[in-house]
Amino acid sequence: ATRLYGFIDKAGKLMVPCIYQKVTDFSCGRAAVLLNGVWQYIDPSGKTIIRDDYIITKTPVVSVDQEEQMTSIDPPAFHDGRLRYRDKNGLYGYRDRSGSFVIPASFNLAQDFSGGVAVVADTVPEQHLTGDNTLTRLYNSLPSGEPEYRFRIIDSTGKVLFRLNSNTTLDMNRRFSNGLAAFLMQSQDSTGWGMISVHGQVVVPPVYRNEPMPNYDGVAFVQVDGDESTGNKDGYLVTFDPAGQIIAKIPFVTPYGAMYDSNLGFHEGLMAVQLGDYWGYIDALGHVIIKPQFGTALNFQNGFAVVKTQDGKVGVIRNPLR
């Protein structure tokens, strides 16, 4: 049997009938739904607000070394009242909740908005030699290389807040998080990751080999690798506050065993980590607040987190910091 989806309210009352082949969560009062093979956006009453060819169902994924591939996705959600769209030329812009085009499609790459800002990028025009001689014709006939991008930060009106230097790259797969974003700076002498604010201020200098993780609940962190020959046992995490000040350096090796994995973000003051064979929770100082005892541990939200015990039972635990 075909499975169809709709929406209920908090009381469990059906508000939008189950007629869709696929749905996404509501955001800014809009949800993307798939009806008869066509994606569209609806409001909480089920009324269609947007249905046209500008809805994004494929998007390029750009790696740090700027390789680009198209991948199929569910349509993006509204963020800060703005929705990314792509025109017939493959350029990106933004719409408002009514579907009106408020920022024209002029960007080769574009992120969703976060905290009132978005990262956009344009390709750097290829250089061609002038003149009519054998060397010029040979150079200009060479195949194009991977595109290079110029990054800038815009507000919800499309105003450019600041531009990044040509040797600086932002990870287009990660948005600004609580006012901070990771950036990669490359030069002839060095290459390193740091973090930048929505105002263009470098808050964490680009001295790290690994990309910093997003700033959740006022804590960001980066992994510093140790000696591979010793199993990275002398590696550690560096945690930062929103101003870029170091909170702590947390060793991978703990009394409970080595830190093998994490949920890549602090939530309500705690981050789930795998210490030895089991999962527990640490704070931004590296203190083990909940001893490793779970087979799986999810993030805290509204004071609670879902865990799976060692024998496979699912449970809910309370945040001891609240």
N, C-alpha and C positions, 0 to 999 in steps of 0.2 A: 504494500500500500504506500502511496505517496504521502510523505510527511509534510504538512503545511504549518505555517507559523503565523502568530498574531501577537497582540500585546495585552497584558493585564495591568491593573493598577495595584497599589500596595495592599488593597483589601482583597485582591484576587478576582475582581470583577473584570470581565472581558471588555476592553475598550476599543480594540481594533480587531476585526474578525481574522480568523486563521485562514488566509487565502494566499499567503506568500510562500514561494519556494525557499526563500532565504531572507534573513533580516539581520540588521546590525542594531546595536544599542542606540537609544536616543541620546543626542548631544545637542545642546542649545535648542531644544524643542524640535529637532529634526532627526529622522532615522532613514537610512537607506534600506530599501526593500526590493526584492526580485519578484516581479509579477509577470507570468507568462514569458519568462526569459528576458525581460527588460528591466534594468535597474532604474529606480526613481527614488525621490525623497518625499516623505510624507510628514504631516504634523501629527500631534497626539490624537487627533480625531480620525486619522486615516486619510485625510484629504491630501491629494497629490500636489506638491508645491513645485517640484522640479522634475521634468522628464524630457531630456534632450540628449544630443550627441556629445555634449561637453562634460558629461559625467565620466570620471576617471575609473577605468576598470583594469588598466595596465599602467605600470610606472617604471621608470628606470631606477635601478639600484646602483649607486656609485660607491665603489670601494675607496679606501684611502689612497691607493695608487691610481685612482681616477679611471678605472675600468668600468664600463657602463653596460648593463644588460637590462632588457625589458622583462618584467615578471607580472603575472596575473595577480590581481588583488581584489578584495572587496572595496567598494567605493569608500573614499576617505570620509571621516566624520567632520562635522562643524567644530571649530575651535575658536573661542573668542568671537563668535558670531560670524566667522569667515569660513568659506569652503573653497578649497583648491579646485580649479577646473583646467582643462587642457583644450586648446582650440585645434582646428584642422591642420595647422602648421606645426603642431607639437609643442607650442609655447604655453606657459602656465600663467594663470592669473587667479583672482579671487572673487567670489560672489558673497552677497549677504544672505540672510535667512529667507528673504523673499525670492531669491534666485537672481536678483539684479547683479550685473557685472560691475563691481565697484573698484576693482584694480585690474586694468587691462592686461591681457595675456601678452607679456613681453619678456618672460624669463625662460631660460633653457632648463633650469631646475628650480624647484620651490618646495619649501617645507610647510607643514601645517603651522598655524599660529600657536604660540604658547606664551602666556604672560604678556600679551599685547604686542609681541614681535614675531617675525618670521625670517628665516634665512632664505635668500634667493641667490641665484647665480646665473651669469651669462658666459657664453663661450668666448674665449680670446680669439680674435680673427687670425687666420693663418697668414703668415708672412710670405710674400711673393717678391722675387727679385724683378727689377725693371731692366729693360734693355732687350735687345734682340741678338743674342749670340748663343753659341752651342751650350756653354755652361749654364746660362740663365734658363734656356729652354729645358735642359736636363733637370735642373733643380726644381723648376715649377711643375714638372711632370711626375715628380715623385709622389707616391701615395700618401694620403693624409695620415698622420699619427693619431693617437688618442687625444680627445679634446682636452684643453686646459680651461679652467673656470676662474672667473673673478667673482668673489663672494661679497655680498652686502646684506645689511640688516635693515628691514623696513618695519614701519608701524602699520596699524590696521587701515590707514588711509592710503598706504603706498609710499609715504614719505621715507626717504633714505635716512636712517639714523647714523650709520657709519659704514665705511667700506674697509675691507681687509686688504692687507698688502698682498702682492702677487705671490709671495712665498708662503702664504698662510692658507690653510685648508680647513674647512669645517666638515664634520661627519654629517652628511645629509640624511643619514638613517636615524639620527638622534636630534631631537629638538632641544631648545633651551629648557632647562628644568630649574624652576625656582630662581630664575635670573642668571643662570650660569650654563655655559656650553663648553665642551672640549674642543680644542683646536690643535692642529699640527703645523709647526713651523719648520721649514726646510731651508738650509743654507749650504754653502760649500763646506763649511766647517762642522756643522752639526745638524741633527734632526731630533726634534723632541715634541712631546705633547704637553699642553698646559690647559688652563681654563680662562675663559673670557666672560665679561659681564655683558648685559644688554646695552650698556653704554660704551662698549668698546674697550673697557679697561681690562688689562691683563691682571687677574687676581691670583692665578697660579702660574709661575713662570714655566716656559716650555723646556723642561729639563728631564722629562720622564720618557722612558722607552715605550711604555704601554699607555693606551688611551684611558683617561680618567672616567670613572663611572658617574652617572648623573647625580645631581644634588637633590636628594630626597630628604624632606624634613630637616633641612639645614645642615646636612652632612654629605659630602662627596668623598670619594676615595680613589686611590690609584694603587695598582699592584707594582711592587718593585721586585724584580726577579733576583734570585740568588744564584749560587753556583750550580749549574745543571749537573755537574759530576757528583754532587752530593745530594741530588734529588731536590734541589731548590730549598733545602732546609733553612738556609740563612736568609731567605726572602721575607718580605713583610708587606703589610698594607700601610699606606699613609692616609689618614683621615684629615679632612679640611672643613673649616666652617665657611659660611657664605662670603666672608671677607678674604678667603684664601689662606688664613692662618692655620698652621698645622695643629691639629688636636692631639694626635698620637701617632706613634709608629707601632703597629701591631704585628708581632712575629708570627710566622706561619706555624711554628712549633709551639705547642701549648702543653700543659700538664695532662690534657685529655687526648692528646695525639695531634698529628699534623692537620692543618687546615687544607682540605682538598677541594672544597667547592663552597659557593655562597649563592644567595639570591640576588646579589649585585645591587643592593640598596638598603639603606636604613629606613625603617618605617616605625613611627612612634618610638624612636630612640633605640630600636633593636634591629639587628640583621641576622637572618637565619644563615648558619654556616654548618658545614660538615666537618666535624673534628673527629678524626679517626674513622670509625665505621658508622657513626650516628650523627644526627643533626641536633643542634641546640641554637642558642641565641647569644650574641655578644653586643655590647654597647660601643659607642664611638671611641671609647678609651681602650677597647680591647678586653674589657672585663667580661668573663663568662657569666651572664645573668641567669640563663636557663641551661643547665648542664646537658650535654649531648646524650639523648636517650630515644630519639625518634627516627623512624625510617624515612620520613618526609616531613618537612616543616615549611609552611607557607608564611607570607608576610602578615604582620599585624594590621588590623583595620578596625577602627572604632573599639579598641581595647581587647580584641580577640584575634586568635589565629587558629587556622585549621592545621592539624597534625595527623600523621599516621604512625601508630605505635609499631614496635618491632614485630608484633604478631599480626600486623596488617589491619588493625582496627582504626577507624577514623574517629578523631575526637577534636574538641575545641578547648583551647587553653586561654587563660586570662593574662594580659600584660602586667607583670609585676611592678612595672614603673608607673602605672596609673592608679 
